[in-house]
Amino acid sequence: MLKKINGTWLEIHHYGLPEGKYFNPMVHEFTPAQWKAKVKEIASLKMKYIVLIGIALTEPDKEESFFPSSIYKRSKMIRAKEPIKAILEEAEKQNMKVFIGTGCYGYWMKPWENMTSDKIHQKTFKAMEEIYNLYGRYKSFYGWYFPDETGITKYFEPEYIEYVNKFSRESRKINPELKTLIAPYGTNKVVCDDYYVEQLKQLDVDFVAYQDEVGVKKSTPEETKQFYENLKKAHDKANRSKLWADVETFDFEGDVYKSALLPAPIKRLEKQLESVSESVDEILVFEYQGMMSKPGSIAFCGHPDSIKYYRDYKKLLRKIEKQK
């Protein structure tokens, strides 16, 4: 049975500048009302999870915060003073759950350093405390997302497991009820044997949303079905983290990673959902923002084709809901 999309990543700033060509400039200008409208749009497609990628920007020549913080000065790049507050407020009204991303207190293009540097970790942990002190009262604040990703080459690197477990321990100090999420790539290279099962048992995280990597052209929808079936067997044996999917809704305008993100064909998205539906508990996408836009919304952002993609997915959603 085909599963619907139940959540999406959301960005205050898309870190890959060529990729964000059609939506970054618009998103930077969002007012609190527009951020709330964007959350309403996501809710209008029956999604219940939002994963906010980052709360700060660290680059060689720039350090900015997307919320009131003692670590970095507030970003002058974005218009809204507290976009995270607006997102959480509206998500609470819509009965949605938000994961707050813990990035980026190191340069986003150096994930290994971000995962292993104690200096970066200490900044991040302080930011997590500040975020929770500001916004922990919202019922929509559901958990944390650890955005520094590792490419799985057969198995998780030991350092990645250490990073995830360290951040999970820190999150429990803040509030043991908050959930944790990761979204690793390298899904097509995972070897789901007993060693991998043991790694999953060691990995202290609630949800693992593996990237299907169809948008970045590392896999096809026809191939991913087997990948997720194998992952389900491994996760069932480990009996620890829930298996989710991170389905990619985009194509590239030109070269992969070096050009703008565009909405993918709806037929491809339907095949992607079909391939993972039987294996995973939840399907999230990267991403709604920029790829789908509700007609008439005050929070439009993205390529003009994003309006058609919204309409096309809404038709597909009706088809999914009629399945019984």
N, C-alpha and C positions, 0 to 999 in steps of 0.2 A: 504494500500500500504506500502510495506517495505521501511523504511528509511535507508539511508546509515549512517555510522559513519562520523560525521563532525568535530571531534576534539578529542584530547587526552591530558591527563596529561603527564608531562615530568619532570624528576628529575635529578638534578646535583648529588644528593646523596639520596639513598633510606634509610629512617630512621629506618626501621625495618630490622636489619642486617641479621637474618636468611632468611627473604623473598628475600633479594637482592643478595643472594649467587651467582647466575649465571650472574648478570649484573653489580652489584656495582663495583667490581674491574676493569672491562673494562671501565665503564663510568668515573671513577676517572682519568683514563689515557687519556681521550679524549683531543685532541688538538682542537684549534678553527676550523680547517678544518673539523675535525670529527664531531663537534657539528653542523656545517653547513650541513654536509652530512646527519646527522640524521634528520634535519628539512626537507631537500629535500626528504628523504624517506617518511616522514609523508605526505608531499604534493603530493607525487606520488600516494597515495591512496585517493586523492581528499578531504583531510581534510583541513579545513580552520581555526580551532582554536587550539592553544596550551596553556595549563595551566601549568605554572611553579610552582611547589609546594613550594619550599623554597629558601631563599636567604642567609640563615645562619644556623649554627648548634650550638645549646646550649645543653650541657650535663653536668652532675655534675663535670666532670673533663676536659671539653673541650668547648672552645668558639671560633668559626671560622666564617669568612665571605666568601661568594662566589663572592664578588665583592670588589673593592677598597672602604674601609669604615673607618670612624673614630671610629666606635663602637667596632668592633673586628678586629684583625689582619687577613690578607688573609689566607685562608685555605691552609695548606701544604699537605692536603689529595688529593687535585685535581691538575691536571697538568696545565690546562688552567688558565691564569690569569683573563680573563674576559669572562667566558662562556655565561653570560647573553647577552653581547654585540654581540657575534657570533650568538646566537639564534635569537635575534631581527633583526640583519642585514640580515640574510638569510630569515627569515620570511617576511621581507619587500619585498625582491626580489620575493618571492613566493606568494605575495599578501595574506598573512595570518595574523591573529590577535592573539596577545599574552596577556594572563592575567598573571601578575606577582604575585606570592604568597608572602604573608607578613610574613611567618614563617622563622625560628623558633627562637624567641628571649626569649623563655622560654623552658624548657625541653619538648620535643614533647610528652612524655608519661604523661604529666600533663596538658591536655587541659583546665581543669577547671581553674587552676591557670593562665594559659595564657590568658584566656578570661576575668578574673576578676582583674588581678594585674595591677594597674596603673603604677608601675615601668616597667613592661614588655611592656605595651602599649607605654610608652614614648620612649623606645628604638626602638620599631617598627615604630613609627611615624617618628622618626629621620631617620631611615633606608629608609623609603618610600620617604622622601625628597631627600636623597642622591641618591637613585636609579633614581628618576625622573630627578634630575639635571644632572646625567650622561647619561641617555638613553631616556629621554622624547622626544627627537627630532625625534625618529623613529616613522614612521606612523604605524608600526606594534604593538606599545605599545598601547593596546586596553583597558586595565583595570587592576583591582586588584582581586586577589583571596584570601579569608580569610580562611586559612586552619585549624584553630582550630575548630574541629567538635563537635557537640553535638548529643547524641543519643536521638532521639525523642521517648518519651514514651507517646503516645497519643497526646501530645502537645509539642511545644517548651518550654523550660525553659525560664522564664522571663529574666534571666541573659544572655542567649544566644542572645535574641533579642536586649538587651542593648548593648552587645558587637558588633554585626553586625552594628547596627545603629551608634554607636560611630565611628567605623572604616569607615563607609560610609561618615560620616560628615568630617572626616579627609581627605579622598580621594578627596572630592570636594574642600577642601581648596587648595590642590595641583593642581588639574585640574578638574573642574566640568564636563568636557566632558568624562572622563574616566568611564568605566562601572565597575560593581561589581558583583562578583560571589561567591556563597557558594555551598557546596555539603554535606548536612547532611546525616547521616545514621539513622536507625530506621524506614525505609520506610514501613516495614511490620506492624508497630505498630501505624501508624498515624490514628487518628480518624478525618475524614474529615467532621466535623459538623460545625455549625455556629460559635462556639468558635474558631475553627481552622481558619476559614475564617477571623475572626477579627484579629487573630494573624498575618496572612499574610498581612492584611492591614497595620499593625503596622511595619512590617519588611521592612526596607529601603534597598532593594537590587534589582539589575536588573534581575539576573538570579538565579534560584534555581535548581541545578542539583542533584536530589535525587539519592543516591546509590541504585542500584537494589539488591545488597547483595547476588547475586547468587554465586559469587566466594568464599565468606566467608561462604557459606552454611547456610545462614539464610533464604533464599527464593529459590524457584524454578522458572524457566521461565513460568511455567503454572500458578503460583500464582501471578506473578508481573503484569500481564495484568490488573487484577482488582484493584490492588494498584494504578496504574497510571491512570486508568479511574476515580477513586475516587479523586485523586489529581487534575486532569484536571478540574473537576467540581468545586472543592474548589478554584483553581487559577482563573478560569473564573469568579466566584462570587466576589473574592477579586479584580480582575482587576488591579493588581499591578505588581508583579514579573512574568517574563516568566518562564514557566515550561520546564525544560530540564531533561535529564536522564544521569546518570553516570553508564554506563554498565561495568561490571567487566569481563575482558578478560582472567582471570587467574584461575588456579587450584592450590592447594598446593601439594607439594611433599610428605608431611606427615601430621602432625597435623596442623589444622588451626591456623594461626598467629605465629606458631612456627617452620615453615619449609619454604623451598624455593618456590617461585612462579614459576609456569610452564604454558606454553600456554594451554588454554582449547580447547576441541574439537570444530571444526568449526560448527558442527551441533547444539551444545549447544548455540554458539554465535548467530547463525541464529534465533533460537527460542527466545533468549533474545531480539533481535532486533524486531522480530515480535510482541512480547508482549507489547512493549512500543511505537511502531511507530505511532499508531493512536492517541496517547494522548499527545505526547510531541512535542515541536517546534524543538529541536535539540537533537541529541544523541552524547554524548562524551563517551570516554572509559577510564578506568583505567586498563591497559594502553597500548599504542603501544610499548614503550621502554621495551626491554627485552622479551616481548611476541611475537612481530613480528620483523623480520629482512629481509631487502631486500637482495636478493642474490647478492653477489659480492660487497656489500657496504664496504667502508673503515671504517665505524662506526659500525661494527657488535658488538652487545652485547646481551647476553642472552643464554638460553638453545639452543642446536642445533636444536630442534624442532621449534624454532621461525621462521626459514626460510620457513618451510612447512606451518606454520600458515599465514605468509605473502602471500604466493602463494594461499592458500585456500581462504583467505579473498578477494584477488584480483579477483578470479573467482566469488565469491559471489557478489562483487561490480559490475561486468559486468552484472550479473543477475538482480541486483537492477536497474541498469541504463536502462535496456531494458523494464522495466515496463512502460506501458502507457495505 
